[in-house]
């Protein structure tokens, strides 16, 4: 660390903090990206889901009214 800091002409403390950030920040950024992707991937359909359920129930009711088995 001492030699690298000297080559870069910066204090050792600056080098250590930059080294830490270089290791930690990409992982944190990636974790945030994965969380956002996961949210979009498994997001509840809400209104769309309600429409699908209403449609299925409507069809099932019509089938029962006609004496259908479904």
CHARMM-style PDB file with segment names, atoms N, HN, CA, C and O in Angstrom:
ATOM      1  N   UNK     1       0.815  -1.184   0.000  1.00  0.00      PROA
ATOM      2  CA  UNK     1       0.000   0.000   0.000  1.00  0.00      PROA
ATOM      3  C   UNK     1       0.867   1.259   0.000  1.00  0.00      PROA
ATOM      4  O   UNK     1       0.601   2.220  -0.721  1.00  0.00      PROA
ATOM      5  N   UNK     2       1.880   1.224   0.806  1.00  0.00      PROA
ATOM      6  HN  UNK     2       2.096   0.443   1.391  1.00  0.00      PROA
ATOM      7  CA  UNK     2       2.751   2.397   0.929  1.00  0.00      PROA
ATOM      8  C   UNK     2       3.391   2.749  -0.412  1.00  0.00      PROA
ATOM      9  O   UNK     2       3.433   3.917  -0.799  1.00  0.00      PROA
ATOM     10  N   UNK     3       3.885   1.739  -1.112  1.00  0.00      PROA
ATOM     11  HN  UNK     3       3.851   0.791  -0.798  1.00  0.00      PROA
ATOM     12  CA  UNK     3       4.546   1.973  -2.399  1.00  0.00      PROA
ATOM     13  C   UNK     3       3.551   2.474  -3.445  1.00  0.00      PROA
ATOM     14  O   UNK     3       3.857   3.381  -4.219  1.00  0.00      PROA
ATOM     15  N   UNK     4       2.371   1.882  -3.463  1.00  0.00      PROA
ATOM     16  HN  UNK     4       2.122   1.145  -2.834  1.00  0.00      PROA
ATOM     17  CA  UNK     4       1.360   2.295  -4.437  1.00  0.00      PROA
ATOM     18  C   UNK     4       0.922   3.727  -4.173  1.00  0.00      PROA
ATOM     19  O   UNK     4       0.800   4.517  -5.108  1.00  0.00      PROA
ATOM     20  N   UNK     5       0.686   4.069  -2.919  1.00  0.00      PROA
ATOM     21  HN  UNK     5       0.785   3.426  -2.159  1.00  0.00      PROA
ATOM     22  CA  UNK     5       0.305   5.436  -2.567  1.00  0.00      PROA
ATOM     23  C   UNK     5       1.395   6.422  -2.986  1.00  0.00      PROA
ATOM     24  O   UNK     5       1.102   7.508  -3.486  1.00  0.00      PROA
ATOM     25  N   UNK     6       2.658   6.032  -2.777  1.00  0.00      PROA
ATOM     26  HN  UNK     6       2.896   5.150  -2.371  1.00  0.00      PROA
ATOM     27  CA  UNK     6       3.774   6.904  -3.170  1.00  0.00      PROA
ATOM     28  C   UNK     6       3.816   7.083  -4.684  1.00  0.00      PROA
ATOM     29  O   UNK     6       4.046   8.190  -5.170  1.00  0.00      PROA
ATOM     30  N   UNK     7       3.597   6.008  -5.428  1.00  0.00      PROA
ATOM     31  HN  UNK     7       3.411   5.108  -5.032  1.00  0.00      PROA
ATOM     32  CA  UNK     7       3.595   6.089  -6.897  1.00  0.00      PROA
ATOM     33  C   UNK     7       2.469   6.989  -7.407  1.00  0.00      PROA
ATOM     34  O   UNK     7       2.624   7.704  -8.397  1.00  0.00      PROA
ATOM     35  N   UNK     8       1.336   6.939  -6.710  1.00  0.00      PROA
ATOM     36  HN  UNK     8       1.209   6.359  -5.905  1.00  0.00      PROA
ATOM     37  CA  UNK     8       0.190   7.763  -7.112  1.00  0.00      PROA
ATOM     38  C   UNK     8       0.268   9.180  -6.536  1.00  0.00      PROA
ATOM     39  O   UNK     8      -0.535  10.051  -6.869  1.00  0.00      PROA
ATOM     40  N   UNK     9       1.264   9.383  -5.659  1.00  0.00      PROA
ATOM     41  HN  UNK     9       1.917   8.675  -5.389  1.00  0.00      PROA
ATOM     42  CA  UNK     9       1.466  10.678  -5.020  1.00  0.00      PROA
ATOM     43  C   UNK     9       0.238  11.104  -4.213  1.00  0.00      PROA
ATOM     44  O   UNK     9      -0.207  12.250  -4.279  1.00  0.00      PROA
ATOM     45  N   UNK    10      -0.296  10.141  -3.448  1.00  0.00      PROA
ATOM     46  HN  UNK    10       0.066   9.210  -3.395  1.00  0.00      PROA
ATOM     47  CA  UNK    10      -1.446  10.400  -2.573  1.00  0.00      PROA
ATOM     48  C   UNK    10      -1.148   9.819  -1.195  1.00  0.00      PROA
ATOM     49  O   UNK    10      -0.327   8.910  -1.079  1.00  0.00      PROA
ATOM     50  N   UNK    11      -1.798  10.326  -0.150  1.00  0.00      PROA
ATOM     51  HN  UNK    11      -2.465  11.064  -0.245  1.00  0.00      PROA
ATOM     52  CA  UNK    11      -1.592   9.756   1.191  1.00  0.00      PROA
ATOM     53  C   UNK    11      -2.085   8.305   1.254  1.00  0.00      PROA
ATOM     54  O   UNK    11      -2.978   7.908   0.505  1.00  0.00      PROA
ATOM     55  N   UNK    12      -1.491   7.526   2.156  1.00  0.00      PROA
ATOM     56  HN  UNK    12      -0.766   7.848   2.764  1.00  0.00      PROA
ATOM     57  CA  UNK    12      -1.897   6.125   2.312  1.00  0.00      PROA
ATOM     58  C   UNK    12      -3.364   6.003   2.695  1.00  0.00      PROA
ATOM     59  O   UNK    12      -4.050   5.092   2.233  1.00  0.00      PROA
ATOM     60  N   UNK    13      -3.850   6.909   3.532  1.00  0.00      PROA
ATOM     61  HN  UNK    13      -3.292   7.649   3.907  1.00  0.00      PROA
ATOM     62  CA  UNK    13      -5.255   6.859   3.946  1.00  0.00      PROA
ATOM     63  C   UNK    13      -6.179   7.025   2.732  1.00  0.00      PROA
ATOM     64  O   UNK    13      -7.213   6.364   2.638  1.00  0.00      PROA
ATOM     65  N   UNK    14      -5.804   7.897   1.821  1.00  0.00      PROA
ATOM     66  HN  UNK    14      -4.964   8.434   1.898  1.00  0.00      PROA
ATOM     67  CA  UNK    14      -6.597   8.095   0.599  1.00  0.00      PROA
ATOM     68  C   UNK    14      -6.588   6.822  -0.233  1.00  0.00      PROA
ATOM     69  O   UNK    14      -7.619   6.399  -0.756  1.00  0.00      PROA
ATOM     70  N   UNK    15      -5.408   6.216  -0.349  1.00  0.00      PROA
ATOM     71  HN  UNK    15      -4.571   6.560   0.076  1.00  0.00      PROA
ATOM     72  CA  UNK    15      -5.299   4.968  -1.106  1.00  0.00      PROA
ATOM     73  C   UNK    15      -6.177   3.881  -0.490  1.00  0.00      PROA
ATOM     74  O   UNK    15      -6.882   3.171  -1.207  1.00  0.00      PROA
ATOM     75  N   UNK    16      -6.137   3.751   0.840  1.00  0.00      PROA
ATOM     76  HN  UNK    16      -5.565   4.328   1.423  1.00  0.00      PROA
ATOM     77  CA  UNK    16      -6.933   2.724   1.516  1.00  0.00      PROA
ATOM     78  C   UNK    16      -8.438   2.952   1.298  1.00  0.00      PROA
ATOM     79  O   UNK    16      -9.180   2.006   1.033  1.00  0.00      PROA
ATOM     80  N   UNK    17      -8.872   4.188   1.410  1.00  0.00      PROA
ATOM     81  HN  UNK    17      -8.269   4.957   1.626  1.00  0.00      PROA
ATOM     82  CA  UNK    17     -10.306   4.443   1.224  1.00  0.00      PROA
ATOM     83  C   UNK    17     -10.723   4.182  -0.219  1.00  0.00      PROA
ATOM     84  O   UNK    17     -11.816   3.670  -0.463  1.00  0.00      PROA
ATOM     85  N   UNK    18      -9.870   4.526  -1.171  1.00  0.00      PROA
ATOM     86  HN  UNK    18      -8.982   4.941  -0.973  1.00  0.00      PROA
ATOM     87  CA  UNK    18     -10.194   4.253  -2.583  1.00  0.00      PROA
ATOM     88  C   UNK    18     -10.197   2.751  -2.870  1.00  0.00      PROA
ATOM     89  O   UNK    18     -11.030   2.254  -3.628  1.00  0.00      PROA
ATOM     90  N   UNK    19      -9.269   2.049  -2.260  1.00  0.00      PROA
ATOM     91  HN  UNK    19      -8.593   2.453  -1.644  1.00  0.00      PROA
ATOM     92  CA  UNK    19      -9.217   0.600  -2.435  1.00  0.00      PROA
ATOM     93  C   UNK    19     -10.477  -0.047  -1.857  1.00  0.00      PROA
ATOM     94  O   UNK    19     -11.054  -0.952  -2.460  1.00  0.00      PROA
ATOM     95  N   UNK    20     -10.885   0.422  -0.700  1.00  0.00      PROA
ATOM     96  HN  UNK    20     -10.416   1.157  -0.210  1.00  0.00      PROA
ATOM     97  CA  UNK    20     -12.101  -0.107  -0.066  1.00  0.00      PROA
ATOM     98  C   UNK    20     -13.315   0.135  -0.963  1.00  0.00      PROA
ATOM     99  O   UNK    20     -14.101  -0.777  -1.217  1.00  0.00      PROA
ATOM    100  N   UNK    21     -13.457   1.364  -1.434  1.00  0.00      PROA
ATOM    101  HN  UNK    21     -12.818   2.105  -1.227  1.00  0.00      PROA
ATOM    102  CA  UNK    21     -14.587   1.693  -2.315  1.00  0.00      PROA
ATOM    103  C   UNK    21     -14.568   0.852  -3.588  1.00  0.00      PROA
ATOM    104  O   UNK    21     -15.615   0.413  -4.066  1.00  0.00      PROA
ATOM    105  N   UNK    22     -13.388   0.633  -4.127  1.00  0.00      PROA
ATOM    106  HN  UNK    22     -12.538   0.990  -3.738  1.00  0.00      PROA
ATOM    107  CA  UNK    22     -13.267  -0.151  -5.356  1.00  0.00      PROA
ATOM    108  C   UNK    22     -13.720  -1.598  -5.150  1.00  0.00      PROA
ATOM    109  O   UNK    22     -14.204  -2.241  -6.081  1.00  0.00      PROA
ATOM    110  N   UNK    23     -13.559  -2.103  -3.924  1.00  0.00      PROA
ATOM    111  HN  UNK    23     -13.165  -1.580  -3.168  1.00  0.00      PROA
ATOM    112  CA  UNK    23     -14.004  -3.471  -3.631  1.00  0.00      PROA
ATOM    113  C   UNK    23     -15.477  -3.537  -3.282  1.00  0.00      PROA
ATOM    114  O   UNK    23     -16.173  -4.456  -3.713  1.00  0.00      PROA
ATOM    115  N   UNK    24     -15.968  -2.570  -2.501  1.00  0.00      PROA
ATOM    116  HN  UNK    24     -15.403  -1.823  -2.150  1.00  0.00      PROA
ATOM    117  CA  UNK    24     -17.308  -2.646  -1.921  1.00  0.00      PROA
ATOM    118  C   UNK    24     -18.403  -2.065  -2.828  1.00  0.00      PROA
ATOM    119  O   UNK    24     -19.448  -2.691  -3.006  1.00  0.00      PROA
ATOM    120  N   UNK    25     -18.180  -0.905  -3.388  1.00  0.00      PROA
ATOM    121  HN  UNK    25     -17.331  -0.396  -3.243  1.00  0.00      PROA
ATOM    122  CA  UNK    25     -19.241  -0.215  -4.123  1.00  0.00      PROA
ATOM    123  C   UNK    25     -19.791  -0.989  -5.323  1.00  0.00      PROA
ATOM    124  O   UNK    25     -21.005  -0.987  -5.529  1.00  0.00      PROA
ATOM    125  N   UNK    26     -18.956  -1.645  -6.116  1.00  0.00      PROA
ATOM    126  HN  UNK    26     -17.970  -1.647  -5.948  1.00  0.00      PROA
ATOM    127  CA  UNK    26     -19.544  -2.420  -7.227  1.00  0.00      PROA
ATOM    128  C   UNK    26     -20.498  -3.516  -6.740  1.00  0.00      PROA
ATOM    129  O   UNK    26     -21.530  -3.762  -7.366  1.00  0.00      PROA
ATOM    130  N   UNK    27     -20.162  -4.165  -5.645  1.00  0.00      PROA
ATOM    131  HN  UNK    27     -19.324  -3.966  -5.137  1.00  0.00      PROA
ATOM    132  CA  UNK    27     -21.041  -5.206  -5.093  1.00  0.00      PROA
ATOM    133  C   UNK    27     -22.357  -4.633  -4.607  1.00  0.00      PROA
ATOM    134  O   UNK    27     -23.413  -5.225  -4.830  1.00  0.00      PROA
ATOM    135  N   UNK    28     -22.303  -3.477  -3.939  1.00  0.00      PROA
ATOM    136  HN  UNK    28     -21.445  -2.997  -3.757  1.00  0.00      PROA
ATOM    137  CA  UNK    28     -23.528  -2.834  -3.469  1.00  0.00      PROA
ATOM    138  C   UNK    28     -24.394  -2.394  -4.641  1.00  0.00      PROA
ATOM    139  O   UNK    28     -25.616  -2.544  -4.615  1.00  0.00      PROA
ATOM    140  N   UNK    29     -23.757  -1.856  -5.658  1.00  0.00      PROA
ATOM    141  HN  UNK    29     -22.765  -1.734  -5.680  1.00  0.00      PROA
ATOM    142  CA  UNK    29     -24.494  -1.414  -6.847  1.00  0.00      PROA
ATOM    143  C   UNK    29     -25.160  -2.606  -7.535  1.00  0.00      PROA
ATOM    144  O   UNK    29     -26.317  -2.526  -7.949  1.00  0.00      PROA
ATOM    145  N   UNK    30     -24.437  -3.688  -7.651  1.00  0.00      PROA
ATOM    146  HN  UNK    30     -23.497  -3.753  -7.315  1.00  0.00      PROA
ATOM    147  CA  UNK    30     -24.983  -4.894  -8.265  1.00  0.00      PROA
ATOM    148  C   UNK    30     -26.149  -5.440  -7.447  1.00  0.00      PROA
ATOM    149  O   UNK    30     -27.151  -5.878  -8.014  1.00  0.00      PROA
ATOM    150  N   UNK    31     -26.028  -5.419  -6.131  1.00  0.00      PROA
ATOM    151  HN  UNK    31     -25.214  -5.064  -5.671  1.00  0.00      PROA
ATOM    152  CA  UNK    31     -27.112  -5.894  -5.266  1.00  0.00      PROA
ATOM    153  C   UNK    31     -28.369  -5.059  -5.478  1.00  0.00      PROA
ATOM    154  O   UNK    31     -29.472  -5.604  -5.527  1.00  0.00      PROA
ATOM    155  N   UNK    32     -28.214  -3.731  -5.604  1.00  0.00      PROA
ATOM    156  HN  UNK    32     -27.318  -3.289  -5.564  1.00  0.00      PROA
ATOM    157  CA  UNK    32     -29.378  -2.869  -5.861  1.00  0.00      PROA
ATOM    158  C   UNK    32     -30.012  -3.206  -7.202  1.00  0.00      PROA
ATOM    159  O   UNK    32     -31.236  -3.280  -7.312  1.00  0.00      PROA
ATOM    160  N   UNK    33     -29.185  -3.411  -8.220  1.00  0.00      PROA
ATOM    161  HN  UNK    33     -28.191  -3.351  -8.131  1.00  0.00      PROA
ATOM    162  CA  UNK    33     -29.711  -3.745  -9.550  1.00  0.00      PROA
ATOM    163  C   UNK    33     -30.477  -5.062  -9.516  1.00  0.00      PROA
ATOM    164  O   UNK    33     -31.535  -5.180 -10.134  1.00  0.00      PROA
ATOM    165  N   UNK    34     -29.960  -6.037  -8.809  1.00  0.00      PROA
ATOM    166  HN  UNK    34     -29.100  -5.941  -8.307  1.00  0.00      PROA
ATOM    167  CA  UNK    34     -30.635  -7.334  -8.701  1.00  0.00      PROA
ATOM    168  C   UNK    34     -31.963  -7.169  -7.983  1.00  0.00      PROA
ATOM    169  O   UNK    34     -32.957  -7.775  -8.382  1.00  0.00      PROA
ATOM    170  N   UNK    35     -31.998  -6.356  -6.925  1.00  0.00      PROA
ATOM    171  HN  UNK    35     -31.190  -5.864  -6.601  1.00  0.00      PROA
ATOM    172  CA  UNK    35     -33.251  -6.125  -6.212  1.00  0.00      PROA
ATOM    173  C   UNK    35     -34.291  -5.477  -7.107  1.00  0.00      PROA
ATOM    174  O   UNK    35     -35.463  -5.848  -7.060  1.00  0.00      PROA
ATOM    175  N   UNK    36     -33.876  -4.500  -7.933  1.00  0.00      PROA
ATOM    176  HN  UNK    36     -32.923  -4.199  -7.971  1.00  0.00      PROA
ATOM    177  CA  UNK    36     -34.820  -3.854  -8.845  1.00  0.00      PROA
ATOM    178  C   UNK    36     -35.328  -4.850  -9.878  1.00  0.00      PROA
ATOM    179  O   UNK    36     -36.522  -4.883 -10.174  1.00  0.00      PROA
ATOM    180  N   UNK    37     -34.438  -5.654 -10.425  1.00  0.00      PROA
ATOM    181  HN  UNK    37     -33.467  -5.627 -10.185  1.00  0.00      PROA
ATOM    182  CA  UNK    37     -34.833  -6.637 -11.426  1.00  0.00      PROA
ATOM    183  C   UNK    37     -35.774  -7.670 -10.817  1.00  0.00      PROA
ATOM    184  O   UNK    37     -36.749  -8.074 -11.450  1.00  0.00      PROA
ATOM    185  N   UNK    38     -35.487  -8.092  -9.604  1.00  0.00      PROA
ATOM    186  HN  UNK    38     -34.695  -7.764  -9.090  1.00  0.00      PROA
ATOM    187  CA  UNK    38     -36.321  -9.069  -8.912  1.00  0.00      PROA
ATOM    188  C   UNK    38     -37.721  -8.507  -8.682  1.00  0.00      PROA
ATOM    189  O   UNK    38     -38.712  -9.222  -8.828  1.00  0.00      PROA
ATOM    190  N   UNK    39     -37.800  -7.232  -8.324  1.00  0.00      PROA
ATOM    191  HN  UNK    39     -36.994  -6.651  -8.206  1.00  0.00      PROA
ATOM    192  CA  UNK    39     -39.090  -6.589  -8.081  1.00  0.00      PROA
ATOM    193  C   UNK    39     -39.927  -6.598  -9.366  1.00  0.00      PROA
ATOM    194  O   UNK    39     -41.110  -6.936  -9.334  1.00  0.00      PROA
ATOM    195  N   UNK    40     -39.315  -6.228 -10.491  1.00  0.00      PROA
ATOM    196  HN  UNK    40     -38.354  -5.953 -10.517  1.00  0.00      PROA
ATOM    197  CA  UNK    40     -40.033  -6.210 -11.766  1.00  0.00      PROA
ATOM    198  C   UNK    40     -40.406  -7.610 -12.226  1.00  0.00      PROA
ATOM    199  O   UNK    40     -41.463  -7.807 -12.826  1.00  0.00      PROA
ATOM    200  N   UNK    41     -39.562  -8.561 -11.955  1.00  0.00      PROA
ATOM    201  HN  UNK    41     -38.704  -8.401 -11.468  1.00  0.00      PROA
ATOM    202  CA  UNK    41     -39.782  -9.918 -12.401  1.00  0.00      PROA
ATOM    203  C   UNK    41     -40.959 -10.569 -11.700  1.00  0.00      PROA
ATOM    204  O   UNK    41     -41.738 -11.279 -12.336  1.00  0.00      PROA
ATOM    205  N   UNK    42     -41.102 -10.344 -10.414  1.00  0.00      PROA
ATOM    206  HN  UNK    42     -40.469  -9.767  -9.898  1.00  0.00      PROA
ATOM    207  CA  UNK    42     -42.138 -11.006  -9.636  1.00  0.00      PROA
ATOM    208  C   UNK    42     -43.211 -10.040  -9.139  1.00  0.00      PROA
ATOM    209  O   UNK    42     -43.880 -10.305  -8.141  1.00  0.00      PROA
ATOM    210  N   UNK    43     -43.370  -8.922  -9.842  1.00  0.00      PROA
ATOM    211  HN  UNK    43     -42.826  -8.707 -10.653  1.00  0.00      PROA
ATOM    212  CA  UNK    43     -44.335  -7.919  -9.411  1.00  0.00      PROA
ATOM    213  C   UNK    43     -45.756  -8.454  -9.542  1.00  0.00      PROA
ATOM    214  O   UNK    43     -46.089  -9.106 -10.532  1.00  0.00      PROA
ATOM    215  N   UNK    44     -46.587  -8.183  -8.552  1.00  0.00      PROA
ATOM    216  HN  UNK    44     -46.317  -7.654  -7.748  1.00  0.00      PROA
ATOM    217  CA  UNK    44     -47.977  -8.600  -8.564  1.00  0.00      PROA
ATOM    218  C   UNK    44     -48.722  -7.817  -9.629  1.00  0.00      PROA
ATOM    219  O   UNK    44     -48.528  -6.608  -9.755  1.00  0.00      PROA
ATOM    220  N   UNK    45     -49.579  -8.493 -10.406  1.00  0.00      PROA
ATOM    221  HN  UNK    45     -49.737  -9.475 -10.304  1.00  0.00      PROA
ATOM    222  CA  UNK    45     -50.272  -7.882 -11.529  1.00  0.00      PROA
ATOM    223  C   UNK    45     -51.374  -6.929 -11.145  1.00  0.00      PROA
ATOM    224  O   UNK    45     -51.786  -6.127 -11.983  1.00  0.00      PROA
ATOM    225  N   UNK    46     -51.877  -6.969  -9.928  1.00  0.00      PROA
ATOM    226  HN  UNK    46     -51.543  -7.621  -9.247  1.00  0.00      PROA
ATOM    227  CA  UNK    46     -52.886  -6.032  -9.466  1.00  0.00      PROA
ATOM    228  C   UNK    46     -54.129  -6.011 -10.327  1.00  0.00      PROA
ATOM    229  O   UNK    46     -54.884  -6.984 -10.353  1.00  0.00      PROA
ATOM    230  N   UNK    47     -54.354  -4.915 -11.033  1.00  0.00      PROA
ATOM    231  HN  UNK    47     -53.741  -4.125 -11.013  1.00  0.00      PROA
ATOM    232  CA  UNK    47     -55.549  -4.721 -11.849  1.00  0.00      PROA
ATOM    233  C   UNK    47     -55.674  -5.801 -12.916  1.00  0.00      PROA
ATOM    234  O   UNK    47     -56.766  -6.324 -13.139  1.00  0.00      PROA
ATOM    235  N   UNK    48     -54.590  -6.134 -13.563  1.00  0.00      PROA
ATOM    236  HN  UNK    48     -53.703  -5.709 -13.382  1.00  0.00      PROA
ATOM    237  CA  UNK    48     -54.641  -7.165 -14.610  1.00  0.00      PROA
ATOM    238  C   UNK    48     -55.067  -8.500 -14.012  1.00  0.00      PROA
ATOM    239  O   UNK    48     -55.879  -9.221 -14.592  1.00  0.00      PROA
ATOM    240  N   UNK    49     -54.514  -8.819 -12.855  1.00  0.00      PROA
ATOM    241  HN  UNK    49     -53.854  -8.233 -12.385  1.00  0.00      PROA
ATOM    242  CA  UNK    49     -54.854 -10.070 -12.183  1.00  0.00      PROA
ATOM    243  C   UNK    49     -56.349 -10.088 -11.829  1.00  0.00      PROA
ATOM    244  O   UNK    49     -57.020 -11.106 -11.996  1.00  0.00      PROA
ATOM    245  N   UNK    50     -56.852  -8.965 -11.346  1.00  0.00      PROA
ATOM    246  HN  UNK    50     -56.307  -8.138 -11.211  1.00  0.00      PROA
ATOM    247  CA  UNK    50     -58.280  -8.875 -11.010  1.00  0.00      PROA
ATOM    248  C   UNK    50     -59.148  -9.107 -12.244  1.00  0.00      PROA
ATOM    249  O   UNK    50     -60.180  -9.772 -12.158  1.00  0.00      PROA
ATOM    250  N   UNK    51     -58.738  -8.563 -13.394  1.00  0.00      PROA
ATOM    251  HN  UNK    51     -57.899  -8.022 -13.464  1.00  0.00      PROA
ATOM    252  CA  UNK    51     -59.500  -8.758 -14.642  1.00  0.00      PROA
ATOM    253  C   UNK    51     -59.506 -10.228 -15.055  1.00  0.00      PROA
ATOM    254  O   UNK    51     -60.532 -10.753 -15.488  1.00  0.00      PROA
ATOM    255  N   UNK    52     -58.371 -10.879 -14.921  1.00  0.00      PROA
ATOM    256  HN  UNK    52     -57.538 -10.453 -14.570  1.00  0.00      PROA
ATOM    257  CA  UNK    52     -58.283 -12.291 -15.295  1.00  0.00      PROA
ATOM    258  C   UNK    52     -59.191 -13.132 -14.393  1.00  0.00      PROA
ATOM    259  O   UNK    52     -59.917 -14.001 -14.876  1.00  0.00      PROA
ATOM    260  N   UNK    53     -59.148 -12.873 -13.095  1.00  0.00      PROA
ATOM    261  HN  UNK    53     -58.558 -12.167 -12.703  1.00  0.00      PROA
ATOM    262  CA  UNK    53     -59.988 -13.620 -12.156  1.00  0.00      PROA
ATOM    263  C   UNK    53     -61.463 -13.383 -12.464  1.00  0.00      PROA
ATOM    264  O   UNK    53     -62.248 -14.331 -12.477  1.00  0.00      PROA
ATOM    265  N   UNK    54     -61.851 -12.137 -12.712  1.00  0.00      PROA
ATOM    266  HN  UNK    54     -61.214 -11.366 -12.702  1.00  0.00      PROA
ATOM    267  CA  UNK    54     -63.246 -11.813 -13.021  1.00  0.00      PROA
ATOM    268  C   UNK    54     -63.692 -12.526 -14.295  1.00  0.00      PROA
ATOM    269  O   UNK    54     -64.812 -13.031 -14.365  1.00  0.00      PROA
ATOM    270  N   UNK    55     -62.824 -12.568 -15.296  1.00  0.00      PROA
ATOM    271  HN  UNK    55     -61.914 -12.157 -15.239  1.00  0.00      PROA
ATOM    272  CA  UNK    55     -63.149 -13.240 -16.549  1.00  0.00      PROA
ATOM    273  C   UNK    55     -63.347 -14.737 -16.349  1.00  0.00      PROA
ATOM    274  O   UNK    55     -64.292 -15.317 -16.883  1.00  0.00      PROA
ATOM    275  N   UNK    56     -62.475 -15.351 -15.597  1.00  0.00      PROA
ATOM    276  HN  UNK    56     -61.707 -14.880 -15.163  1.00  0.00      PROA
ATOM    277  CA  UNK    56     -62.577 -16.791 -15.338  1.00  0.00      PROA
ATOM    278  C   UNK    56     -63.853 -17.102 -14.558  1.00  0.00      PROA
ATOM    279  O   UNK    56     -64.568 -18.049 -14.884  1.00  0.00      PROA
ATOM    280  N   UNK    57     -64.135 -16.308 -13.536  1.00  0.00      PROA
ATOM    281  HN  UNK    57     -63.554 -15.539 -13.271  1.00  0.00      PROA
ATOM    282  CA  UNK    57     -65.341 -16.537 -12.749  1.00  0.00      PROA
ATOM    283  C   UNK    57     -66.603 -16.325 -13.591  1.00  0.00      PROA
ATOM    284  O   UNK    57     -67.581 -17.058 -13.444  1.00  0.00      PROA
ATOM    285  N   UNK    58     -66.578 -15.334 -14.463  1.00  0.00      PROA
ATOM    286  HN  UNK    58     -65.784 -14.739 -14.583  1.00  0.00      PROA
ATOM    287  CA  UNK    58     -67.719 -15.080 -15.346  1.00  0.00      PROA
ATOM    288  C   UNK    58     -67.964 -16.265 -16.279  1.00  0.00      PROA
ATOM    289  O   UNK    58     -69.100 -16.703 -16.456  1.00  0.00      PROA
ATOM    290  N   UNK    59     -66.900 -16.769 -16.865  1.00  0.00      PROA
ATOM    291  HN  UNK    59     -65.977 -16.413 -16.721  1.00  0.00      PROA
ATOM    292  CA  UNK    59     -67.039 -17.924 -17.760  1.00  0.00      PROA
ATOM    293  C   UNK    59     -67.518 -19.160 -17.002  1.00  0.00      PROA
ATOM    294  O   UNK    59     -68.344 -19.922 -17.504  1.00  0.00      PROA
ATOM    295  N   UNK    60     -67.000 -19.350 -15.803  1.00  0.00      PROA
ATOM    296  HN  UNK    60     -66.329 -18.731 -15.396  1.00  0.00      PROA
ATOM    297  CA  UNK    60     -67.408 -20.506 -15.007  1.00  0.00      PROA
ATOM    298  C   UNK    60     -68.888 -20.414 -14.650  1.00  0.00      PROA
ATOM    299  O   UNK    60     -69.597 -21.420 -14.673  1.00  0.00      PROA
ATOM    300  N   UNK    61     -69.353 -19.217 -14.320  1.00  0.00      PROA
ATOM    301  HN  UNK    61     -68.777 -18.400 -14.301  1.00  0.00      PROA
ATOM    302  CA  UNK    61     -70.759 -19.015 -13.979  1.00  0.00      PROA
ATOM    303  C   UNK    61     -71.650 -19.298 -15.196  1.00  0.00      PROA
ATOM    304  O   UNK    61     -72.704 -19.921 -15.069  1.00  0.00      PROA
ATOM    305  N   UNK    62     -71.216 -18.833 -16.375  1.00  0.00      PROA
ATOM    306  HN  UNK    62     -70.359 -18.327 -16.478  1.00  0.00      PROA
ATOM    307  CA  UNK    62     -71.997 -19.071 -17.601  1.00  0.00      PROA
ATOM    308  C   UNK    62     -72.061 -20.561 -17.913  1.00  0.00      PROA
ATOM    309  O   UNK    62     -73.108 -21.077 -18.305  1.00  0.00      PROA
ATOM    310  N   UNK    63     -70.936 -21.246 -17.735  1.00  0.00      PROA
ATOM    311  HN  UNK    63     -70.086 -20.827 -17.416  1.00  0.00      PROA
ATOM    312  CA  UNK    63     -70.897 -22.698 -17.970  1.00  0.00      PROA
ATOM    313  C   UNK    63     -71.849 -23.441 -17.037  1.00  0.00      PROA
ATOM    314  O   UNK    63     -72.552 -24.360 -17.457  1.00  0.00      PROA
ATOM    315  N   UNK    64     -71.865 -23.038 -15.779  1.00  0.00      PROA
ATOM    316  HN  UNK    64     -71.293 -22.292 -15.438  1.00  0.00      PROA
ATOM    317  CA  UNK    64     -72.757 -23.685 -14.807  1.00  0.00      PROA
ATOM    318  C   UNK    64     -74.205 -23.425 -15.170  1.00  0.00      PROA
ATOM    319  O   UNK    64     -75.052 -24.303 -15.006  1.00  0.00      PROA
ATOM    320  N   UNK    65     -74.502 -22.228 -15.663  1.00  0.00      PROA
ATOM    321  HN  UNK    65     -73.813 -21.514 -15.797  1.00  0.00      PROA
ATOM    322  CA  UNK    65     -75.860 -21.882 -16.058  1.00  0.00      PROA
ATOM    323  C   UNK    65     -76.337 -22.694 -17.246  1.00  0.00      PROA
ATOM    324  O   UNK    65     -77.538 -22.920 -17.393  1.00  0.00      PROA
ATOM    325  N   UNK    66     -75.427 -23.134 -18.093  1.00  0.00      PROA
ATOM    326  HN  UNK    66     -74.451 -22.950 -17.973  1.00  0.00      PROA
ATOM    327  CA  UNK    66     -75.781 -23.949 -19.264  1.00  0.00      PROA
ATOM    328  C   UNK    66     -75.699 -25.432 -18.953  1.00  0.00      PROA
ATOM    329  O   UNK    66     -75.883 -26.264 -19.842  1.00  0.00      PROA
ATOM    330  N   UNK    67     -75.424 -25.771 -17.699  1.00  0.00      PROA
ATOM    331  HN  UNK    67     -75.274 -25.095 -16.977  1.00  0.00      PROA
ATOM    332  CA  UNK    67     -75.329 -27.169 -17.327  1.00  0.00      PROA
ATOM    333  C   UNK    67     -73.993 -27.804 -17.645  1.00  0.00      PROA
ATOM    334  O   UNK    67     -73.880 -29.030 -17.667  1.00  0.00      PROA
ATOM    335  N   UNK    68     -72.973 -26.985 -17.893  1.00  0.00      PROA
ATOM    336  HN  UNK    68     -73.064 -25.989 -17.875  1.00  0.00      PROA
ATOM    337  CA  UNK    68     -71.634 -27.502 -18.206  1.00  0.00      PROA
ATOM    338  C   UNK    68     -70.957 -28.095 -16.997  1.00  0.00      PROA
ATOM    339  O   UNK    68     -71.347 -27.811 -15.865  1.00  0.00      PROA
ATOM    340  N   UNK    69     -69.972 -28.895 -17.213  1.00  0.00      PROA
ATOM    341  HN  UNK    69     -69.655 -29.126 -18.133  1.00  0.00      PROA
ATOM    342  CA  UNK    69     -69.247 -29.562 -16.144  1.00  0.00      PROA
ATOM    343  C   UNK    69     -68.034 -28.745 -15.675  1.00  0.00      PROA
ATOM    344  O   UNK    69     -67.398 -29.144 -14.700  1.00  0.00      PROA
ATOM    345  N   UNK    70     -67.682 -27.624 -16.317  1.00  0.00      PROA
ATOM    346  HN  UNK    70     -68.199 -27.300 -17.109  1.00  0.00      PROA
ATOM    347  CA  UNK    70     -66.460 -26.886 -15.990  1.00  0.00      PROA
ATOM    348  C   UNK    70     -66.744 -25.765 -15.076  1.00  0.00      PROA
ATOM    349  OT1 UNK    70     -65.831 -25.033 -14.694  1.00  0.00      PROA
TER     350      UNK     70
END
